[in-house]
Amino acid sequence: MKISDMMNSINAQQVSPLEEMKNYIVSLARELRLDEGHVLPTNVLLHKTINLNPKQRDALEPAINSLIDDGFFEERDGKAFLTGKGKDLLY
């Protein structure tokens, strides 16, 4: 599923901006075919989120933090790295 299709699907479901962004990040990681230990590239994330509305943009960092808290990503040196649990979620 392409990111644009995923965003349209999420918008139709009326989920909170936080959940929307969590789903967006997971879909992006899947699209980029991240593997365990790979970093979530913030430059790609920011580029792909340029057209988000302010509520979505404000929810982006909390969404990343929530995915870290849930164990899907691990924070090291201010970056988010995919964990084994995150890989299981993606694939």
NORWOFEN-V588636 format. One record per helix or strand. SS is the DSSP state (H for helix, E for strand). FROM is the first residue (numbers start at 0). TO is the last residue. If there is no record, write none. Layout:
BEGIN
{{SS | FROM | TO} {SS | FROM | TO}}
END
This chain:
BEGIN
{{H | 2 | 12} {H | 16 | 30} {E | 38 | 38} {H | 41 | 47} {H | 53 | 68} {E | 72 | 75} {E | 78 | 81} {H | 83 | 89}}
END
